[in-house]
Amino acid sequence: MLPTTSTLASGLSEQMSDFVAYNLWANTRLLEWLQSKPAQLLDAPIASSFAGIRATLIHIHNVERQWLSYLQPAIMADKRASQAFASTAEIMQELLQVSEAFLQQTDSFSEEDMLRDRFCSIPYVGDHMIKTCDIIQHMINHSTYHRGQLITIGHHLGFTDAPMSDYMFYHLVVKRRCVTA
């Protein structure tokens, strides 16, 4: 019999922690792939939502950090969202640190915390009260979307060896270590 998995039986806090752990894993995997590429190509301008790999990484970093600041304002308030980065390698390091902090914060939440409304002042949209679990889900979707863009930008630069980084691969093969039939 093949192993089965279901997050439906898990609590909301466990599901959200799993999603955020996936985000960290996918960011790590993608950044390791990008670090194997020539540094000058990571800064090359490519037409996309953002002007290339570096600009897309900065955007992912800034947005993850902004959403994290709604979950832990006292810790994140002292960092500027638009800080300058000396190198693309520094951006990558900072992105992983934010993703790790997001996981640590998410792991600390109870079921009640996940359903708690939090004040968010969002550029171009205004002030809103948003449930913790919806903030987390949005951050995951946003980062996943832009990781896909990074892979597409990489294809335009001739990178054809992008790693598998989707959630089901993580869930079935990496996390559960399932064996295929």
N, C-alpha and C positions, 0 to 999 in steps of 0.2 A: 504494500500500500504506500502511495506517495504521501509525503508529509503535507499537511495543510496548515495554513496560517490564517489568522483573522484578527484584525485590529478592532473589529466590532465588539469583541468580548472585553477589550481593554477599556480602561477609563479614559476620559478626555485628556487628562494631564499626561498619561502614558502615551497616548497617540501624538500629542503635540511634541513631547520630548523626542519621540521617534522621528517625526518630521524634521525637527531642528537638528537632530543627530545626522539625518540624511543630508541636510543642507551643508553641514560641516564636512561630511565625507565627500560630497560632490564638489564643493569648493576646493578641498584639498586635492582631490584627484585632477581637477581641471588645472589648478595652479601648478601642480607637479608637471603636467603635460606642457604648459606654457613655459615653464622654467627651462625646459629642454630645447627651446627654440632660440634662434639668434635674437639678442636683446634689441638690436636696431629694428627688427621687424615688429616687435611688440609695440613700438612707438610709431610705426608707419601709419600715415593717414589712410583710412579705408572708409568709404561712404557706408554709413549705417545710422542707427539712431544716435550713436555717439561716434566720434571720429577715430575709430580704431580700438584696438585692444586696451591700451592704457586708459583711454577715456571711459570705456565701458567698465573696466575694473574699478575706477574711481567712483563711478556712479553706483555700482553694486555696493561698494564699501560704504559710501555716504548714506545710502538708503537703508541698508541693514543697521547701521549705527543710529540713524534717526528713529527707526521703529524700536530699536532696543532702548533708546532714551525714554520712550513712553512707558516702558516696563520698569526701568530703573533710573529715574531722572537724577537722583543724587549722585550716582556714579558717572553717568554719561554727560552731565551738564557742563563739565569743565573742558570737554573736547569740542573743537570747532568742526562742524560737518564739512566745511570746504577747505580743510587744511591743505597746504601744499606738500607734495611728496617729492623727495629728492630723486627717486628712481622708481621704475616699475616694480622692482624687487621689493621696495619698501611698501608699495601699495599692496602687493600680494601678502606680505607679512601682516600688515594691519588688517586686511580683510579676514585672514584666518583668526586673528585675535578677537575681532568683533564676532565672528561666527562662533568661536569658543565661548565667549562671554554670553552670547545669546543662548547657547545650550545650557550653560551653568544656571542662568536665570530661569529658563524654562523648567529645568529639572527641579527647581526649588518651589514651583507652584503646585498648590493643591487643586482639587477639582473646583472648589469655590473660587480660587484665584483665577482659574481659566475662564470663568463666567463673569468675572468682575468687569464692569465698565471702567475705561480709562480715558482721561481727557487727552485728546490729540489735536494739535493745531497743525493742519496740513496745508502747505503752500498750494495756492490756486483752488482749494476746496473749502477751506475754512476750519472752524472749530467743531469737533465732534466728540461724542462719547462712544467708544468702540470696545467691544469685549476683547479681553486678552487673547482668547483663542482665535478670534478673527484677525487680530494684529499679526499673530504668529503665522496663521495660514496665508495671509497676504504676503508677508515677507518671504515665505518659502516660494510662493508662486512667482513673485517678482524676481527673485534671484534665479530661479529655474529658467524663466523667460530669457534673462540676459546671459545666462551660461550658454543657452542655445545660440544667441547672437555671437558670443565669443567663438564658438565652434564654426559658425558660418564665416565670420571674419577670418578665422584661421584658414578656412578652405580657400578664401580669396588670396591668401598669402602663400598658398601651396602646402599647408599643413593638412595631411590626409590621414593622420593616425590618431584622431581624437579618441579619448577614452569613453567607454560606456559610463554614463552617469545618471541614468534615469532611476526613478524611485523603485520601480518593480525589480530592477536588477539588484539594487541595494538591498531591498527587502527580502527577496528570495535567495539570492546567491551570497551576498556579503553578510547580511545580518543573520539570516537563518541557516546559512550554509547548506541549503537543500541540494540534493543530488537529482540530476535530471533522469527521467525514465529511459 
